[in-house]
Amino acid sequence: GYNGALLAYGQTGSGKSHTMFGSPTEDGLVTLAARDLLAAAASQGAALSVSCLQIYQSKVLTDLVEPAAATASTAAGAAAARVGAGPAVGAGAARLKVREGADGDVVVPGLSRHAVTSTDQLEALLARASENRVSAHTALNSTSSRSHAIVTLYMDRTDGVFSKLHLVDLAGSERVKQSKVEGAGMKEASSINLSLFHLARVVQALQVAQQESTKAGAKTGAKA
């Protein structure tokens, strides 16, 4: 099948979460994509499901729909005590880990997947995920996302073809002098900015590799 990813990237307060998740009066990209995929699933005899993953401070991965489980670190528990911090980093949230599957695919064992047959079902799951996501009030954004959120739509066809679409709402970059965050907020901002820096480096490296591959292919074609 076909896999893809769409990332909302930018400064804090620039409208990334609104673009991805919309508002009560306007659908976001996640809902719009799901609507098209549900129509395709109905015509192809396929099933659609969704998962919602949170990445907090680059190290804590939690399930935004079903966060409750066994253990939690002291640091994550302290973060949950902050105003606006969702329960998905609290003392009852499971810590998930990224693994490489047998086929080389990236997997997150324990991340829940939920079947959806309508956009209403999807939006109910997204609302639950939003309640569990870490956010905080800053001088730049009254509901600043303090974590990266990855919504994945999976399509399973009866003939065995499997595809997935990752829709990523990245936490926004910020200048702490302007956002006026302190303490835990300062640590979050530092982690967010560093993770976005590394992401940009990865994207640039992939772009260079693709350009070099294209050039190599053109040279081979010219020799032939």
PyMOL CGO cylinders between C-alpha atoms (Angstrom):
from pymol import cmd
from pymol.cgo import CYLINDER

trace = [
    CYLINDER, 0.00, 0.00, 0.00, 0.88, 3.68, 0.08, 0.3, 1, 1, 1, 1, 1, 1,
    CYLINDER, 0.88, 3.68, 0.08, 2.20, 5.47, 3.16, 0.3, 1, 1, 1, 1, 1, 1,
    CYLINDER, 2.20, 5.47, 3.16, 2.48, 9.19, 3.72, 0.3, 1, 1, 1, 1, 1, 1,
    CYLINDER, 2.48, 9.19, 3.72, 3.04, 11.91, 6.28, 0.3, 1, 1, 1, 1, 1, 1,
    CYLINDER, 3.04, 11.91, 6.28, 1.94, 15.52, 6.61, 0.3, 1, 1, 1, 1, 1, 1,
    CYLINDER, 1.94, 15.52, 6.61, 3.57, 17.75, 9.23, 0.3, 1, 1, 1, 1, 1, 1,
    CYLINDER, 3.57, 17.75, 9.23, 2.34, 21.10, 10.57, 0.3, 1, 1, 1, 1, 1, 1,
    CYLINDER, 2.34, 21.10, 10.57, 5.53, 23.04, 11.38, 0.3, 1, 1, 1, 1, 1, 1,
    CYLINDER, 5.53, 23.04, 11.38, 5.96, 26.61, 12.57, 0.3, 1, 1, 1, 1, 1, 1,
    CYLINDER, 5.96, 26.61, 12.57, 6.19, 29.06, 15.45, 0.3, 1, 1, 1, 1, 1, 1,
    CYLINDER, 6.19, 29.06, 15.45, 3.97, 28.85, 18.50, 0.3, 1, 1, 1, 1, 1, 1,
    CYLINDER, 3.97, 28.85, 18.50, 0.60, 30.48, 17.96, 0.3, 1, 1, 1, 1, 1, 1,
    CYLINDER, 0.60, 30.48, 17.96, 0.78, 30.27, 14.15, 0.3, 1, 1, 1, 1, 1, 1,
    CYLINDER, 0.78, 30.27, 14.15, -2.32, 28.07, 13.85, 0.3, 1, 1, 1, 1, 1, 1,
    CYLINDER, -2.32, 28.07, 13.85, -0.86, 24.57, 13.42, 0.3, 1, 1, 1, 1, 1, 1,
    CYLINDER, -0.86, 24.57, 13.42, -3.31, 22.82, 15.74, 0.3, 1, 1, 1, 1, 1, 1,
    CYLINDER, -3.31, 22.82, 15.74, -6.24, 24.72, 14.24, 0.3, 1, 1, 1, 1, 1, 1,
    CYLINDER, -6.24, 24.72, 14.24, -5.11, 23.66, 10.76, 0.3, 1, 1, 1, 1, 1, 1,
    CYLINDER, -5.11, 23.66, 10.76, -4.82, 20.01, 11.76, 0.3, 1, 1, 1, 1, 1, 1,
    CYLINDER, -4.82, 20.01, 11.76, -7.83, 19.65, 14.08, 0.3, 1, 1, 1, 1, 1, 1,
    CYLINDER, -7.83, 19.65, 14.08, -10.11, 22.50, 13.09, 0.3, 1, 1, 1, 1, 1, 1,
    CYLINDER, -10.11, 22.50, 13.09, -12.80, 24.04, 15.29, 0.3, 1, 1, 1, 1, 1, 1,
    CYLINDER, -12.80, 24.04, 15.29, -16.47, 23.36, 16.13, 0.3, 1, 1, 1, 1, 1, 1,
    CYLINDER, -16.47, 23.36, 16.13, -17.45, 25.22, 12.97, 0.3, 1, 1, 1, 1, 1, 1,
    CYLINDER, -17.45, 25.22, 12.97, -14.63, 24.20, 10.62, 0.3, 1, 1, 1, 1, 1, 1,
    CYLINDER, -14.63, 24.20, 10.62, -13.08, 20.81, 9.88, 0.3, 1, 1, 1, 1, 1, 1,
    CYLINDER, -13.08, 20.81, 9.88, -9.32, 20.38, 10.17, 0.3, 1, 1, 1, 1, 1, 1,
    CYLINDER, -9.32, 20.38, 10.17, -7.05, 18.40, 7.88, 0.3, 1, 1, 1, 1, 1, 1,
    CYLINDER, -7.05, 18.40, 7.88, -7.36, 15.24, 10.00, 0.3, 1, 1, 1, 1, 1, 1,
    CYLINDER, -7.36, 15.24, 10.00, -11.15, 15.17, 9.61, 0.3, 1, 1, 1, 1, 1, 1,
    CYLINDER, -11.15, 15.17, 9.61, -10.98, 16.10, 5.92, 0.3, 1, 1, 1, 1, 1, 1,
    CYLINDER, -10.98, 16.10, 5.92, -8.46, 13.34, 5.22, 0.3, 1, 1, 1, 1, 1, 1,
    CYLINDER, -8.46, 13.34, 5.22, -10.52, 10.81, 7.18, 0.3, 1, 1, 1, 1, 1, 1,
    CYLINDER, -10.52, 10.81, 7.18, -13.66, 11.74, 5.24, 0.3, 1, 1, 1, 1, 1, 1,
    CYLINDER, -13.66, 11.74, 5.24, -11.93, 10.99, 1.93, 0.3, 1, 1, 1, 1, 1, 1,
    CYLINDER, -11.93, 10.99, 1.93, -10.41, 7.77, 3.28, 0.3, 1, 1, 1, 1, 1, 1,
    CYLINDER, -10.41, 7.77, 3.28, -13.76, 6.59, 4.63, 0.3, 1, 1, 1, 1, 1, 1,
    CYLINDER, -13.76, 6.59, 4.63, -15.27, 7.07, 1.19, 0.3, 1, 1, 1, 1, 1, 1,
    CYLINDER, -15.27, 7.07, 1.19, -12.38, 5.16, -0.38, 0.3, 1, 1, 1, 1, 1, 1,
    CYLINDER, -12.38, 5.16, -0.38, -12.67, 2.42, 2.25, 0.3, 1, 1, 1, 1, 1, 1,
    CYLINDER, -12.67, 2.42, 2.25, -16.36, 1.97, 1.52, 0.3, 1, 1, 1, 1, 1, 1,
    CYLINDER, -16.36, 1.97, 1.52, -15.71, 1.56, -2.20, 0.3, 1, 1, 1, 1, 1, 1,
    CYLINDER, -15.71, 1.56, -2.20, -12.75, -0.81, -1.73, 0.3, 1, 1, 1, 1, 1, 1,
    CYLINDER, -12.75, -0.81, -1.73, -14.06, -3.01, 1.06, 0.3, 1, 1, 1, 1, 1, 1,
    CYLINDER, -14.06, -3.01, 1.06, -11.46, -1.65, 3.48, 0.3, 1, 1, 1, 1, 1, 1,
    CYLINDER, -11.46, -1.65, 3.48, -11.49, -0.77, 7.18, 0.3, 1, 1, 1, 1, 1, 1,
    CYLINDER, -11.49, -0.77, 7.18, -10.22, 2.51, 8.65, 0.3, 1, 1, 1, 1, 1, 1,
    CYLINDER, -10.22, 2.51, 8.65, -8.71, 2.91, 12.11, 0.3, 1, 1, 1, 1, 1, 1,
    CYLINDER, -8.71, 2.91, 12.11, -6.85, 5.62, 14.00, 0.3, 1, 1, 1, 1, 1, 1,
    CYLINDER, -6.85, 5.62, 14.00, -4.20, 6.03, 16.70, 0.3, 1, 1, 1, 1, 1, 1,
    CYLINDER, -4.20, 6.03, 16.70, -3.02, 9.15, 18.56, 0.3, 1, 1, 1, 1, 1, 1,
    CYLINDER, -3.02, 9.15, 18.56, 0.51, 9.33, 19.94, 0.3, 1, 1, 1, 1, 1, 1,
    CYLINDER, 0.51, 9.33, 19.94, 2.08, 12.08, 22.05, 0.3, 1, 1, 1, 1, 1, 1,
    CYLINDER, 2.08, 12.08, 22.05, 5.81, 12.81, 22.20, 0.3, 1, 1, 1, 1, 1, 1,
    CYLINDER, 5.81, 12.81, 22.20, 6.64, 14.93, 25.26, 0.3, 1, 1, 1, 1, 1, 1,
    CYLINDER, 6.64, 14.93, 25.26, 10.11, 16.39, 25.86, 0.3, 1, 1, 1, 1, 1, 1,
    CYLINDER, 10.11, 16.39, 25.86, 11.46, 14.05, 23.14, 0.3, 1, 1, 1, 1, 1, 1,
    CYLINDER, 11.46, 14.05, 23.14, 11.53, 11.09, 25.55, 0.3, 1, 1, 1, 1, 1, 1,
    CYLINDER, 11.53, 11.09, 25.55, 8.05, 10.43, 26.94, 0.3, 1, 1, 1, 1, 1, 1,
    CYLINDER, 8.05, 10.43, 26.94, 5.74, 8.69, 24.45, 0.3, 1, 1, 1, 1, 1, 1,
    CYLINDER, 5.74, 8.69, 24.45, 2.12, 8.16, 25.52, 0.3, 1, 1, 1, 1, 1, 1,
    CYLINDER, 2.12, 8.16, 25.52, -1.19, 7.07, 24.02, 0.3, 1, 1, 1, 1, 1, 1,
    CYLINDER, -1.19, 7.07, 24.02, -3.47, 10.11, 23.90, 0.3, 1, 1, 1, 1, 1, 1,
    CYLINDER, -3.47, 10.11, 23.90, -6.69, 8.08, 23.57, 0.3, 1, 1, 1, 1, 1, 1,
    CYLINDER, -6.69, 8.08, 23.57, -5.97, 5.44, 26.21, 0.3, 1, 1, 1, 1, 1, 1,
    CYLINDER, -5.97, 5.44, 26.21, -3.13, 6.81, 28.36, 0.3, 1, 1, 1, 1, 1, 1,
    CYLINDER, -3.13, 6.81, 28.36, -3.89, 4.91, 31.56, 0.3, 1, 1, 1, 1, 1, 1,
    CYLINDER, -3.89, 4.91, 31.56, -1.53, 2.04, 32.44, 0.3, 1, 1, 1, 1, 1, 1,
    CYLINDER, -1.53, 2.04, 32.44, 1.19, 0.90, 34.79, 0.3, 1, 1, 1, 1, 1, 1,
    CYLINDER, 1.19, 0.90, 34.79, 4.13, 3.16, 35.57, 0.3, 1, 1, 1, 1, 1, 1,
    CYLINDER, 4.13, 3.16, 35.57, 5.35, 6.72, 35.31, 0.3, 1, 1, 1, 1, 1, 1,
    CYLINDER, 5.35, 6.72, 35.31, 8.56, 8.61, 35.95, 0.3, 1, 1, 1, 1, 1, 1,
    CYLINDER, 8.56, 8.61, 35.95, 8.85, 11.21, 38.68, 0.3, 1, 1, 1, 1, 1, 1,
    CYLINDER, 8.85, 11.21, 38.68, 9.59, 13.91, 36.12, 0.3, 1, 1, 1, 1, 1, 1,
    CYLINDER, 9.59, 13.91, 36.12, 6.49, 13.12, 34.08, 0.3, 1, 1, 1, 1, 1, 1,
    CYLINDER, 6.49, 13.12, 34.08, 4.37, 13.01, 37.21, 0.3, 1, 1, 1, 1, 1, 1,
    CYLINDER, 4.37, 13.01, 37.21, 5.62, 16.44, 38.20, 0.3, 1, 1, 1, 1, 1, 1,
    CYLINDER, 5.62, 16.44, 38.20, 4.84, 17.79, 34.73, 0.3, 1, 1, 1, 1, 1, 1,
    CYLINDER, 4.84, 17.79, 34.73, 1.24, 16.60, 35.05, 0.3, 1, 1, 1, 1, 1, 1,
    CYLINDER, 1.24, 16.60, 35.05, 0.83, 18.76, 38.14, 0.3, 1, 1, 1, 1, 1, 1,
    CYLINDER, 0.83, 18.76, 38.14, 1.35, 21.89, 36.04, 0.3, 1, 1, 1, 1, 1, 1,
    CYLINDER, 1.35, 21.89, 36.04, -1.68, 23.90, 34.99, 0.3, 1, 1, 1, 1, 1, 1,
    CYLINDER, -1.68, 23.90, 34.99, -2.83, 22.68, 31.59, 0.3, 1, 1, 1, 1, 1, 1,
    CYLINDER, -2.83, 22.68, 31.59, -0.81, 19.45, 31.64, 0.3, 1, 1, 1, 1, 1, 1,
    CYLINDER, -0.81, 19.45, 31.64, -3.01, 16.58, 30.51, 0.3, 1, 1, 1, 1, 1, 1,
    CYLINDER, -3.01, 16.58, 30.51, -3.21, 13.22, 32.27, 0.3, 1, 1, 1, 1, 1, 1,
    CYLINDER, -3.21, 13.22, 32.27, -1.32, 11.55, 29.42, 0.3, 1, 1, 1, 1, 1, 1,
    CYLINDER, -1.32, 11.55, 29.42, 1.97, 12.40, 31.14, 0.3, 1, 1, 1, 1, 1, 1,
    CYLINDER, 1.97, 12.40, 31.14, 0.65, 11.85, 34.64, 0.3, 1, 1, 1, 1, 1, 1,
    CYLINDER, 0.65, 11.85, 34.64, 1.21, 9.11, 37.16, 0.3, 1, 1, 1, 1, 1, 1,
    CYLINDER, 1.21, 9.11, 37.16, -1.19, 6.71, 35.42, 0.3, 1, 1, 1, 1, 1, 1,
    CYLINDER, -1.19, 6.71, 35.42, 0.16, 6.99, 31.88, 0.3, 1, 1, 1, 1, 1, 1,
    CYLINDER, 0.16, 6.99, 31.88, 2.00, 4.14, 30.19, 0.3, 1, 1, 1, 1, 1, 1,
    CYLINDER, 2.00, 4.14, 30.19, 5.40, 4.84, 28.69, 0.3, 1, 1, 1, 1, 1, 1,
    CYLINDER, 5.40, 4.84, 28.69, 5.54, 3.63, 25.11, 0.3, 1, 1, 1, 1, 1, 1,
    CYLINDER, 5.54, 3.63, 25.11, 8.68, 2.97, 23.08, 0.3, 1, 1, 1, 1, 1, 1,
    CYLINDER, 8.68, 2.97, 23.08, 9.49, 3.06, 19.38, 0.3, 1, 1, 1, 1, 1, 1,
    CYLINDER, 9.49, 3.06, 19.38, 10.67, -0.27, 17.98, 0.3, 1, 1, 1, 1, 1, 1,
    CYLINDER, 10.67, -0.27, 17.98, 11.73, -1.65, 14.62, 0.3, 1, 1, 1, 1, 1, 1,
    CYLINDER, 11.73, -1.65, 14.62, 9.43, -4.41, 13.40, 0.3, 1, 1, 1, 1, 1, 1,
    CYLINDER, 9.43, -4.41, 13.40, 10.51, -7.66, 11.79, 0.3, 1, 1, 1, 1, 1, 1,
    CYLINDER, 10.51, -7.66, 11.79, 9.92, -6.18, 8.33, 0.3, 1, 1, 1, 1, 1, 1,
    CYLINDER, 9.92, -6.18, 8.33, 11.93, -3.04, 9.10, 0.3, 1, 1, 1, 1, 1, 1,
    CYLINDER, 11.93, -3.04, 9.10, 8.86, -0.93, 9.74, 0.3, 1, 1, 1, 1, 1, 1,
    CYLINDER, 8.86, -0.93, 9.74, 8.70, 1.45, 12.72, 0.3, 1, 1, 1, 1, 1, 1,
    CYLINDER, 8.70, 1.45, 12.72, 6.18, 0.32, 15.34, 0.3, 1, 1, 1, 1, 1, 1,
    CYLINDER, 6.18, 0.32, 15.34, 5.01, 1.48, 18.78, 0.3, 1, 1, 1, 1, 1, 1,
    CYLINDER, 5.01, 1.48, 18.78, 3.94, -1.59, 20.79, 0.3, 1, 1, 1, 1, 1, 1,
    CYLINDER, 3.94, -1.59, 20.79, 0.99, -0.90, 23.06, 0.3, 1, 1, 1, 1, 1, 1,
    CYLINDER, 0.99, -0.90, 23.06, -0.36, 2.07, 21.08, 0.3, 1, 1, 1, 1, 1, 1,
    CYLINDER, -0.36, 2.07, 21.08, -4.12, 1.61, 20.77, 0.3, 1, 1, 1, 1, 1, 1,
    CYLINDER, -4.12, 1.61, 20.77, -5.89, 1.61, 17.42, 0.3, 1, 1, 1, 1, 1, 1,
    CYLINDER, -5.89, 1.61, 17.42, -9.58, 2.42, 17.14, 0.3, 1, 1, 1, 1, 1, 1,
    CYLINDER, -9.58, 2.42, 17.14, -11.90, 1.50, 14.27, 0.3, 1, 1, 1, 1, 1, 1,
    CYLINDER, -11.90, 1.50, 14.27, -13.80, 4.45, 12.80, 0.3, 1, 1, 1, 1, 1, 1,
    CYLINDER, -13.80, 4.45, 12.80, -16.74, 4.30, 10.42, 0.3, 1, 1, 1, 1, 1, 1,
    CYLINDER, -16.74, 4.30, 10.42, -17.69, 7.98, 10.52, 0.3, 1, 1, 1, 1, 1, 1,
    CYLINDER, -17.69, 7.98, 10.52, -16.11, 11.39, 11.06, 0.3, 1, 1, 1, 1, 1, 1,
    CYLINDER, -16.11, 11.39, 11.06, -18.25, 11.76, 14.19, 0.3, 1, 1, 1, 1, 1, 1,
    CYLINDER, -18.25, 11.76, 14.19, -16.47, 8.76, 15.71, 0.3, 1, 1, 1, 1, 1, 1,
    CYLINDER, -16.47, 8.76, 15.71, -13.12, 10.19, 14.71, 0.3, 1, 1, 1, 1, 1, 1,
    CYLINDER, -13.12, 10.19, 14.71, -13.84, 13.62, 16.18, 0.3, 1, 1, 1, 1, 1, 1,
    CYLINDER, -13.84, 13.62, 16.18, -14.91, 12.05, 19.48, 0.3, 1, 1, 1, 1, 1, 1,
    CYLINDER, -14.91, 12.05, 19.48, -11.55, 10.26, 19.65, 0.3, 1, 1, 1, 1, 1, 1,
    CYLINDER, -11.55, 10.26, 19.65, -9.69, 13.45, 18.73, 0.3, 1, 1, 1, 1, 1, 1,
    CYLINDER, -9.69, 13.45, 18.73, -11.55, 15.36, 21.46, 0.3, 1, 1, 1, 1, 1, 1,
    CYLINDER, -11.55, 15.36, 21.46, -10.45, 12.76, 24.00, 0.3, 1, 1, 1, 1, 1, 1,
    CYLINDER, -10.45, 12.76, 24.00, -6.87, 12.97, 22.70, 0.3, 1, 1, 1, 1, 1, 1,
    CYLINDER, -6.87, 12.97, 22.70, -6.91, 16.76, 22.93, 0.3, 1, 1, 1, 1, 1, 1,
    CYLINDER, -6.91, 16.76, 22.93, -7.97, 16.61, 26.59, 0.3, 1, 1, 1, 1, 1, 1,
    CYLINDER, -7.97, 16.61, 26.59, -5.00, 14.36, 27.35, 0.3, 1, 1, 1, 1, 1, 1,
    CYLINDER, -5.00, 14.36, 27.35, -2.41, 16.38, 25.47, 0.3, 1, 1, 1, 1, 1, 1,
    CYLINDER, -2.41, 16.38, 25.47, 0.02, 18.60, 27.38, 0.3, 1, 1, 1, 1, 1, 1,
    CYLINDER, 0.02, 18.60, 27.38, -0.67, 22.31, 26.93, 0.3, 1, 1, 1, 1, 1, 1,
    CYLINDER, -0.67, 22.31, 26.93, 0.08, 25.49, 28.86, 0.3, 1, 1, 1, 1, 1, 1,
    CYLINDER, 0.08, 25.49, 28.86, -0.57, 29.22, 28.89, 0.3, 1, 1, 1, 1, 1, 1,
    CYLINDER, -0.57, 29.22, 28.89, 2.34, 31.37, 27.71, 0.3, 1, 1, 1, 1, 1, 1,
    CYLINDER, 2.34, 31.37, 27.71, 2.74, 35.03, 26.82, 0.3, 1, 1, 1, 1, 1, 1,
    CYLINDER, 2.74, 35.03, 26.82, 2.55, 34.08, 23.14, 0.3, 1, 1, 1, 1, 1, 1,
    CYLINDER, 2.55, 34.08, 23.14, -0.22, 31.46, 23.18, 0.3, 1, 1, 1, 1, 1, 1,
    CYLINDER, -0.22, 31.46, 23.18, -2.98, 30.85, 25.71, 0.3, 1, 1, 1, 1, 1, 1,
    CYLINDER, -2.98, 30.85, 25.71, -3.21, 27.16, 24.75, 0.3, 1, 1, 1, 1, 1, 1,
    CYLINDER, -3.21, 27.16, 24.75, 0.34, 26.36, 23.69, 0.3, 1, 1, 1, 1, 1, 1,
    CYLINDER, 0.34, 26.36, 23.69, 0.91, 22.70, 22.78, 0.3, 1, 1, 1, 1, 1, 1,
    CYLINDER, 0.91, 22.70, 22.78, 3.89, 21.42, 24.78, 0.3, 1, 1, 1, 1, 1, 1,
    CYLINDER, 3.89, 21.42, 24.78, 4.18, 18.12, 22.94, 0.3, 1, 1, 1, 1, 1, 1,
    CYLINDER, 4.18, 18.12, 22.94, 4.14, 16.74, 19.42, 0.3, 1, 1, 1, 1, 1, 1,
    CYLINDER, 4.14, 16.74, 19.42, 0.98, 14.83, 18.45, 0.3, 1, 1, 1, 1, 1, 1,
    CYLINDER, 0.98, 14.83, 18.45, 0.89, 12.15, 15.74, 0.3, 1, 1, 1, 1, 1, 1,
    CYLINDER, 0.89, 12.15, 15.74, -2.50, 11.03, 14.44, 0.3, 1, 1, 1, 1, 1, 1,
    CYLINDER, -2.50, 11.03, 14.44, -2.19, 8.00, 12.20, 0.3, 1, 1, 1, 1, 1, 1,
    CYLINDER, -2.19, 8.00, 12.20, -4.97, 6.79, 9.90, 0.3, 1, 1, 1, 1, 1, 1,
    CYLINDER, -4.97, 6.79, 9.90, -4.67, 3.13, 8.90, 0.3, 1, 1, 1, 1, 1, 1,
    CYLINDER, -4.67, 3.13, 8.90, -6.45, 1.52, 5.98, 0.3, 1, 1, 1, 1, 1, 1,
    CYLINDER, -6.45, 1.52, 5.98, -6.67, -2.28, 5.85, 0.3, 1, 1, 1, 1, 1, 1,
    CYLINDER, -6.67, -2.28, 5.85, -8.04, -3.85, 2.67, 0.3, 1, 1, 1, 1, 1, 1,
    CYLINDER, -8.04, -3.85, 2.67, -9.44, -7.36, 2.50, 0.3, 1, 1, 1, 1, 1, 1,
    CYLINDER, -9.44, -7.36, 2.50, -6.82, -8.30, -0.12, 0.3, 1, 1, 1, 1, 1, 1,
    CYLINDER, -6.82, -8.30, -0.12, -4.03, -7.68, 2.41, 0.3, 1, 1, 1, 1, 1, 1,
    CYLINDER, -4.03, -7.68, 2.41, -2.99, -4.23, 1.19, 0.3, 1, 1, 1, 1, 1, 1,
    CYLINDER, -2.99, -4.23, 1.19, -2.18, -1.97, 4.17, 0.3, 1, 1, 1, 1, 1, 1,
    CYLINDER, -2.18, -1.97, 4.17, -1.59, 1.80, 4.09, 0.3, 1, 1, 1, 1, 1, 1,
    CYLINDER, -1.59, 1.80, 4.09, -1.17, 4.52, 6.68, 0.3, 1, 1, 1, 1, 1, 1,
    CYLINDER, -1.17, 4.52, 6.68, -1.17, 8.30, 6.78, 0.3, 1, 1, 1, 1, 1, 1,
    CYLINDER, -1.17, 8.30, 6.78, 0.61, 10.16, 9.60, 0.3, 1, 1, 1, 1, 1, 1,
    CYLINDER, 0.61, 10.16, 9.60, -0.81, 13.62, 10.39, 0.3, 1, 1, 1, 1, 1, 1,
    CYLINDER, -0.81, 13.62, 10.39, 1.60, 15.40, 12.73, 0.3, 1, 1, 1, 1, 1, 1,
    CYLINDER, 1.60, 15.40, 12.73, 0.85, 18.49, 14.78, 0.3, 1, 1, 1, 1, 1, 1,
    CYLINDER, 0.85, 18.49, 14.78, 4.27, 19.63, 15.96, 0.3, 1, 1, 1, 1, 1, 1,
    CYLINDER, 4.27, 19.63, 15.96, 4.68, 21.82, 19.02, 0.3, 1, 1, 1, 1, 1, 1,
    CYLINDER, 4.68, 21.82, 19.02, 5.68, 25.33, 17.95, 0.3, 1, 1, 1, 1, 1, 1,
    CYLINDER, 5.68, 25.33, 17.95, 9.14, 26.79, 18.18, 0.3, 1, 1, 1, 1, 1, 1,
    CYLINDER, 9.14, 26.79, 18.18, 9.41, 29.73, 20.56, 0.3, 1, 1, 1, 1, 1, 1,
    CYLINDER, 9.41, 29.73, 20.56, 11.77, 32.34, 21.97, 0.3, 1, 1, 1, 1, 1, 1,
    CYLINDER, 11.77, 32.34, 21.97, 11.61, 32.08, 25.73, 0.3, 1, 1, 1, 1, 1, 1,
    CYLINDER, 11.61, 32.08, 25.73, 12.21, 35.82, 26.14, 0.3, 1, 1, 1, 1, 1, 1,
    CYLINDER, 12.21, 35.82, 26.14, 8.94, 36.39, 24.32, 0.3, 1, 1, 1, 1, 1, 1,
    CYLINDER, 8.94, 36.39, 24.32, 6.94, 33.46, 25.70, 0.3, 1, 1, 1, 1, 1, 1,
    CYLINDER, 6.94, 33.46, 25.70, 8.17, 34.31, 29.24, 0.3, 1, 1, 1, 1, 1, 1,
    CYLINDER, 8.17, 34.31, 29.24, 8.14, 30.68, 30.37, 0.3, 1, 1, 1, 1, 1, 1,
    CYLINDER, 8.14, 30.68, 30.37, 10.04, 29.56, 33.45, 0.3, 1, 1, 1, 1, 1, 1,
    CYLINDER, 10.04, 29.56, 33.45, 10.86, 26.35, 35.28, 0.3, 1, 1, 1, 1, 1, 1,
    CYLINDER, 10.86, 26.35, 35.28, 9.15, 23.36, 33.65, 0.3, 1, 1, 1, 1, 1, 1,
    CYLINDER, 9.15, 23.36, 33.65, 7.96, 25.61, 30.81, 0.3, 1, 1, 1, 1, 1, 1,
    CYLINDER, 7.96, 25.61, 30.81, 11.56, 26.58, 30.05, 0.3, 1, 1, 1, 1, 1, 1,
    CYLINDER, 11.56, 26.58, 30.05, 12.55, 22.91, 29.92, 0.3, 1, 1, 1, 1, 1, 1,
    CYLINDER, 12.55, 22.91, 29.92, 9.65, 22.17, 27.56, 0.3, 1, 1, 1, 1, 1, 1,
    CYLINDER, 9.65, 22.17, 27.56, 10.57, 25.05, 25.26, 0.3, 1, 1, 1, 1, 1, 1,
    CYLINDER, 10.57, 25.05, 25.26, 14.20, 23.90, 25.12, 0.3, 1, 1, 1, 1, 1, 1,
    CYLINDER, 14.20, 23.90, 25.12, 13.15, 20.35, 24.28, 0.3, 1, 1, 1, 1, 1, 1,
    CYLINDER, 13.15, 20.35, 24.28, 10.70, 21.53, 21.61, 0.3, 1, 1, 1, 1, 1, 1,
    CYLINDER, 10.70, 21.53, 21.61, 13.21, 23.81, 19.92, 0.3, 1, 1, 1, 1, 1, 1,
    CYLINDER, 13.21, 23.81, 19.92, 15.93, 21.14, 19.95, 0.3, 1, 1, 1, 1, 1, 1,
    CYLINDER, 15.93, 21.14, 19.95, 13.63, 18.47, 18.51, 0.3, 1, 1, 1, 1, 1, 1,
    CYLINDER, 13.63, 18.47, 18.51, 12.51, 20.80, 15.71, 0.3, 1, 1, 1, 1, 1, 1,
    CYLINDER, 12.51, 20.80, 15.71, 16.15, 21.60, 14.93, 0.3, 1, 1, 1, 1, 1, 1,
    CYLINDER, 16.15, 21.60, 14.93, 16.95, 17.89, 14.58, 0.3, 1, 1, 1, 1, 1, 1,
    CYLINDER, 16.95, 17.89, 14.58, 13.82, 17.34, 12.47, 0.3, 1, 1, 1, 1, 1, 1,
    CYLINDER, 13.82, 17.34, 12.47, 14.92, 20.07, 10.08, 0.3, 1, 1, 1, 1, 1, 1,
    CYLINDER, 14.92, 20.07, 10.08, 18.34, 18.43, 9.79, 0.3, 1, 1, 1, 1, 1, 1,
    CYLINDER, 18.34, 18.43, 9.79, 16.72, 15.08, 8.95, 0.3, 1, 1, 1, 1, 1, 1,
    CYLINDER, 16.72, 15.08, 8.95, 14.49, 16.65, 6.28, 0.3, 1, 1, 1, 1, 1, 1,
    CYLINDER, 14.49, 16.65, 6.28, 17.50, 18.41, 4.75, 0.3, 1, 1, 1, 1, 1, 1,
    CYLINDER, 17.50, 18.41, 4.75, 19.50, 15.16, 4.71, 0.3, 1, 1, 1, 1, 1, 1,
    CYLINDER, 19.50, 15.16, 4.71, 16.64, 13.33, 2.99, 0.3, 1, 1, 1, 1, 1, 1,
    CYLINDER, 16.64, 13.33, 2.99, 16.38, 16.11, 0.43, 0.3, 1, 1, 1, 1, 1, 1,
    CYLINDER, 16.38, 16.11, 0.43, 20.10, 15.96, -0.34, 0.3, 1, 1, 1, 1, 1, 1,
    CYLINDER, 20.10, 15.96, -0.34, 19.98, 12.17, -0.66, 0.3, 1, 1, 1, 1, 1, 1,
    CYLINDER, 19.98, 12.17, -0.66, 17.04, 12.44, -3.06, 0.3, 1, 1, 1, 1, 1, 1,
    CYLINDER, 17.04, 12.44, -3.06, 18.84, 15.06, -5.17, 0.3, 1, 1, 1, 1, 1, 1,
    CYLINDER, 18.84, 15.06, -5.17, 21.98, 12.92, -5.34, 0.3, 1, 1, 1, 1, 1, 1,
    CYLINDER, 21.98, 12.92, -5.34, 19.91, 9.89, -6.33, 0.3, 1, 1, 1, 1, 1, 1,
    CYLINDER, 19.91, 9.89, -6.33, 18.20, 11.89, -9.08, 0.3, 1, 1, 1, 1, 1, 1,
    CYLINDER, 18.20, 11.89, -9.08, 21.55, 13.12, -10.40, 0.3, 1, 1, 1, 1, 1, 1,
    CYLINDER, 21.55, 13.12, -10.40, 22.98, 9.59, -10.36, 0.3, 1, 1, 1, 1, 1, 1,
    CYLINDER, 22.98, 9.59, -10.36, 19.96, 8.31, -12.27, 0.3, 1, 1, 1, 1, 1, 1,
    CYLINDER, 19.96, 8.31, -12.27, 20.29, 11.06, -14.86, 0.3, 1, 1, 1, 1, 1, 1,
    CYLINDER, 20.29, 11.06, -14.86, 23.98, 10.24, -15.42, 0.3, 1, 1, 1, 1, 1, 1,
    CYLINDER, 23.98, 10.24, -15.42, 23.19, 6.53, -15.81, 0.3, 1, 1, 1, 1, 1, 1,
    CYLINDER, 23.19, 6.53, -15.81, 20.48, 7.35, -18.31, 0.3, 1, 1, 1, 1, 1, 1,
    CYLINDER, 20.48, 7.35, -18.31, 22.78, 9.61, -20.31, 0.3, 1, 1, 1, 1, 1, 1,
    CYLINDER, 22.78, 9.61, -20.31, 25.45, 6.88, -20.55, 0.3, 1, 1, 1, 1, 1, 1,
    CYLINDER, 25.45, 6.88, -20.55, 22.89, 4.36, -21.73, 0.3, 1, 1, 1, 1, 1, 1,
]
cmd.load_cgo(trace, "trace")
